């Protein structure tokens, strides 16, 4: 299991080309409602214990948040959730 940071532009290009990538927004519902991305699935980090079992390590997943995930301690938490 590995992860890397991609830019919004990279994600948009991949989505536009028809590539299947699961986009998960880990912000809170009120943030998602303000500036959500069409097609994103809302799974707030604050409720991770409810949804972490739904992640599969055989699918490509892009997590999005407000500030970017590569510097976040949550990146490792999400990586472990997918691996479990």
C-alpha positions in Angstrom: 0.0 0.0 0.0 1.4 3.4 -0.9 0.1 6.9 -1.4 1.2 10.0 -3.2 -0.1 13.5 -3.5 -1.8 14.6 -6.7 -3.0 18.0 -7.6 -6.6 18.9 -8.3 -5.6 19.4 -11.9 -4.2 15.9 -12.1 -7.3 14.5 -10.6 -9.5 16.4 -13.0 -7.5 15.2 -16.0 -7.8 11.6 -14.9 -11.5 11.9 -14.3 -12.1 13.6 -17.6 -10.3 10.8 -19.4 -12.7 8.3 -17.9 -10.3 6.7 -15.4 -12.1 5.2 -12.5 -10.9 6.8 -9.3 -12.9 6.9 -6.1 -12.9 10.4 -4.8 -13.5 10.7 -1.0 -14.0 14.1 0.7 -12.9 13.8 4.3 -14.1 17.2 5.4 -17.2 17.8 7.5 -20.7 18.0 5.9 -20.9 21.8 6.2 -17.6 22.2 4.4 -18.7 19.8 1.7 -21.9 21.7 1.1 -20.0 24.9 0.7 -17.4 23.7 -1.8 -18.0 20.1 -2.7 -16.8 18.5 -5.9 -19.4 16.7 -8.1 -19.0 13.0 -7.8 -17.1 13.1 -4.5 -18.2 10.8 -1.7 -18.5 12.5 1.7 -16.8 10.4 4.4 -15.8 12.8 7.2 -12.7 11.9 9.2 -14.6 12.6 12.4 -16.7 9.6 11.6 -14.0 7.3 10.3 -14.8 4.5 12.6 -18.2 4.2 10.8 -16.8 3.9 7.3 -13.2 2.7 7.3 -14.3 -0.9 6.7 -15.7 0.2 3.3 -12.3 1.0 1.9 -10.7 -1.5 -0.4 -7.0 -1.7 -1.1 -7.6 -3.0 -4.7 -9.2 0.3 -5.8 -7.5 3.6 -6.4 -8.8 6.2 -3.9 -8.2 9.9 -3.9 -8.8 11.6 -0.6 -9.5 15.3 -0.6 -9.5 17.8 2.2 -9.2 21.5 2.5 -5.4 21.8 3.0 -4.1 18.7 1.2 -3.3 15.4 2.8 0.4 14.7 2.3 1.4 16.8 5.3 -1.5 15.7 7.4 -1.1 13.0 10.2 -4.4 11.7 8.8 -2.6 10.4 5.6 -1.0 7.6 7.6 -4.3 6.9 9.5 -6.1 6.6 6.2 -3.4 4.4 4.8 -3.7 2.0 7.8 -7.5 2.0 7.4 -7.3 0.8 3.8 -4.7 -1.8 4.7 -6.9 -3.4 7.5 
